[in-house]
Amino acid sequence: MMKRREFLNKTAAATIAGTFGLPLNNNLLGKEKKMKSKIKIKNVSANFEREALNPYRFGGSAVTQLWQTAALIKSESGVSKIGLGTQSPLWSDGSVASAHSENGANALMFAMSEMALQLIKGSSFTDPIQLLDKILPEVHAYGQKITGEKDLRKTFALNSLVCVDNAAWLLYAHENNLRTFDEMVPAEYRQGLSYRHKKVASIPSFPVGTTIKKIIEAADEGFYIMKLKTGSKGTQQEMLARDKEFLSKVHKAVGYYETPHTINGKIPYYIDPNGRYESKDTLLRFLDHAKRIGAFDQIAVIEEPLSETDESYVGDLGVTIAADESAHTVQDAINRIEQGYGTIVVKAIAKTLSMTLKIVQACRERNVPCFCADLTVNPILVDWNKSIAARLAPLPMMDIGLLETNGHQFYKNWDQLKTYHPKAGADWTQTQNGVYTTGKSFYAESGGIFLPSEHYEDLFKDIQR
């Protein structure tokens, strides 16, 4: 890892201004208030709730429920904090999901969260990032053992650790008297989060098989960028034929819509095949079709078109290719950048805030933009993710931050989930004309992530804390 002095030399304010065209917020780069407190973990606990979905189809399968996990960490000082997570075994490792029932795969992931909590009980930490680095290898190894998957993806382990990591960050902030998200982010990682977007695009997601009518309705509501899931079931030939047909229908239906948030004024397409394309040649044939129908120039990004093990160079396709689930760790992200991936999708709500900060900083040092995608998380975690999205440099063809949020489309009890947010009803929790307004109150209140949620606090009311 780069030493702090070397980092500061390489990321001077002048370089930032030249690279991104924005002045750096120097107030965030001052000296740390004081030495970090050493935090002794006295007690831990965990709980979860199942939340039913309208089936969300991707990766050749579907998700019908998502477990909302909660990790409680209590310090020796008597303070306890609860971190939330949303589990998605299908997204994080399809092999585990296909080998088990939906509840079985979730139970395995939750067992890893519990194991992580037991690992840190009785230990001390000063930095949540160092804490994650310390426990990740052992949690991953435990996951390999209980799932029977020798090649268990690290993302599966990271997904299990989100609730634990979030609790550690909240405890770290409290013990060090850090009152805002900006203060909580360690100084050496703030350069990659130096933007302050006043608006963040809200990106809905449309699974394989979505009717064109639903996409038109979303465009009419003001959503100007939509995630289109491709990689249909069947053979590669069948998949390609269906994906081409889907893109043709979408382009004919909404391709002429206009938006003030892109350079060309047209709706951009965000396409996600979830690693279903078995070769670069298949992807090229899809792109050739996009050119033939006039949709190519409106493709903003194609996320994870190839399998994780495919090391093809993708920087010569004329369109931005994004790495998401294959960028498990900061080194994985760097490897993808070297393979020509033009952006990294970051998910603080899926791979932990700790790992996300490291990935964002590595991308910033290489002048590679990032944006935030969803894991179909609950409303509170949307604002954890939004806290990152609002501070990232925009993609080249955009002028605002990007945040995929699809929970409102798939959770059967979304309206009830919204009431669990400690700042329920705040302007910045609502999508208006396809965007979130992230003004002064959003930054001042840190998206409400430091405030307790009565609902999730109640999950531990009968447990000795």
Buried (B, 14 or more C-beta within 10 A) or exposed (E): EBEEEEBBEEBEBEBBEEEBEEEBBEEBBEEEEEEBBEBBBBBBBBBBBEBEBEEBBBBBBBBEBBBBBBBBBBBBEEBBBBBBBBBBBBBBBBBBBEBBEBEBBBBBBBBBBBBBBEBBBEEEBBBBBEBBBEBBEEBBEBBBEBBEBEEBBBBBBBBBBBBBBBBBBBBBBBBBEBEBBBBBBBBBBBBBBBBBBBBBBBBBBBBBEBEBEEBBEBBEEEBBBBBBBBBBEEEBEEBBBBBBEBBBEBBEBBBEBEBEBBEEEBBBBBBBBBBBBBEBEBBEBBBEBBEEBEBBBBBBBBBBBBBBEBEBEBEEBEBBBBBBBBBBBBEBBBBBBEBBBBBBBBBBBBBBBBBBBBBBBBBBBEEBBBBBBBBBBBBBBBBBBBBBBBBBBBBEBBEBBBBBBBBBBBBEEBEEBBEBBBBBEBEBBEBEEBBBBBBEEBBEBBBBBBEEBEBBBEBBEEEEB
